[in-house]
Amino acid sequence: MGLSKVALIAAPTKEPRPVVHASSGIAAILAPTLVAVLQFHQLFGAASLFLGIRVSWLAWQIFCAGRIFTYQLSLALELSVRAGKAIWNTKTVRRLRKKFVFELYTLLLGSGGNNLFLVLFWPGWWVLGFVVLVARLCIC
């Protein structure tokens, strides 16, 4: 490719002509509308950017406050667990636990508990439940 065959691209010397003249009817109608739409677009974009920055800042503040709150809550929970363990192992609570377990065993193994166990765990319930299940499956 020689230098003589290369075409030099130069800037145009004439001003470009618009295809639609400003005096035409469609341009006269659409030009103010387009200007208004573009101005609204710029205003809406600026407002959206402003709100987006504010919302992101607010979200960051809420996130930081939540981290502080959860840290304080974890400290309080740790202290309450330690206190609960200390109270659970005291002599008074051990005595109360022994009394409660004794009363529970007395209720369950006494006359009332025996009847309760018979009603709940009577083997006939299993048979009746199986019969009802088979009947439902056969009917439907």
TORKOL-93466 format. One line per 3 residues: their letters; for each residue x, y, z of C-alpha. Coordinates in steps of 0.05 Angstrom, whole numbers, plus 5000, padded with zeros to 4 digits. Example, Ala and Ser with C-alpha at 12.3 -4.5 7.8 and 13.67 -1.06 7.14 Angstrom:
2
as	5246 4910 5156 | 5273 4979 5143 .
***
This chain:
140
mgl	5000 5000 5000 | 5034 5062 4976 | 5028 5132 5002 .
skv	4994 5155 4939 | 4935 5107 4949 | 4919 5128 5020 .
ali	4862 5177 5024 | 4868 5231 5076 | 4805 5244 5116 .
aap	4796 5317 5128 | 4744 5354 5169 | 4685 5378 5128 .
tke	4688 5450 5107 | 4613 5459 5102 | 4565 5459 5161 .
prp	4520 5397 5162 | 4449 5410 5142 | 4393 5385 5187 .
vvh	4346 5337 5153 | 4285 5368 5187 | 4284 5443 5184 .
ass	4267 5482 5246 | 4210 5515 5210 | 4175 5450 5194 .
gia	4113 5431 5233 | 4137 5367 5266 | 4202 5398 5291 .
ail	4164 5458 5319 | 4118 5411 5357 | 4170 5360 5382 .
apt	4227 5406 5400 | 4195 5437 5463 | 4168 5369 5483 .
lva	4237 5337 5476 | 4269 5393 5515 | 4218 5385 5571 .
vlq	4227 5309 5571 | 4303 5316 5575 | 4298 5367 5631 .
fhq	4250 5321 5669 | 4298 5263 5657 | 4356 5303 5686 .
lfg	4315 5325 5746 | 4290 5255 5758 | 4360 5227 5752 .
aas	4388 5277 5801 | 4331 5264 5850 | 4341 5188 5843 .
lfl	4415 5195 5855 | 4404 5238 5916 | 4353 5190 5944 .
gir	4397 5130 5928 | 4456 5161 5966 | 4411 5178 6025 .
vsw	4380 5109 6027 | 4447 5074 6023 | 4474 5118 6079 .
law	4412 5102 6121 | 4420 5027 6107 | 4492 5030 6128 .
qif	4473 5065 6193 | 4419 5013 6207 | 4469 4958 6193 .
cag	4520 4988 6241 | 4467 4998 6295 | 4444 4926 6286 .
rif	4515 4900 6295 | 4523 4940 6359 | 4455 4916 6384 .
tyq	4471 4843 6369 | 4538 4848 6403 | 4507 4878 6465 .
lsl	4452 4825 6463 | 4504 4769 6458 | 4540 4797 6519 .
ale	4475 4800 6558 | 4457 4729 6536 | 4524 4703 6557 .
lsv	4517 4735 6626 | 4446 4707 6634 | 4470 4637 6615 .
rag	4526 4641 6667 | 4476 4665 6719 | 4427 4610 6700 .
kai	4480 4557 6707 | 4501 4585 6774 | 4429 4586 6799 .
wnt	4415 4516 6771 | 4472 4486 6812 | 4453 4518 6878 .
ktv	4433 4474 6936 | 4362 4502 6941 | 4347 4490 6867 .
rrl	4374 4419 6872 | 4327 4405 6930 | 4268 4435 6891 .
rkk	4286 4392 6831 | 4287 4329 6874 | 4219 4347 6903 .
fvf	4190 4360 6834 | 4216 4294 6807 | 4188 4256 6867 .
ely	4119 4288 6858 | 4120 4272 6783 | 4138 4199 6797 .
tll	4085 4195 6850 | 4033 4222 6802 | 4053 4176 6746 .
lgs	4062 4113 6787 | 4004 4126 6833 | 3932 4107 6821 .
ggn	3916 4167 6776 | 3979 4159 6734 | 3966 4085 6723 .
nlf	3897 4099 6695 | 3926 4155 6651 | 3978 4107 6622 .
lvl	3924 4055 6610 | 3882 4104 6571 | 3941 4131 6531 .
fwp	3979 4068 6516 | 3924 4016 6514 | 3943 3968 6457 .
gww	3872 3969 6431 | 3882 4041 6407 | 3933 4015 6357 .
vlg	3885 3962 6332 | 3828 4012 6326 | 3873 4062 6290 .
fvv	3895 4008 6241 | 3823 3987 6227 | 3802 4060 6214 .
lva	3861 4070 6168 | 3846 4007 6128 | 3772 4027 6124 .
rlc	3789 4096 6097 | 3837 4068 6045 | 3785 4017 6022 .
ic	3727 4066 6018 | 3765 4121 5982 .
***
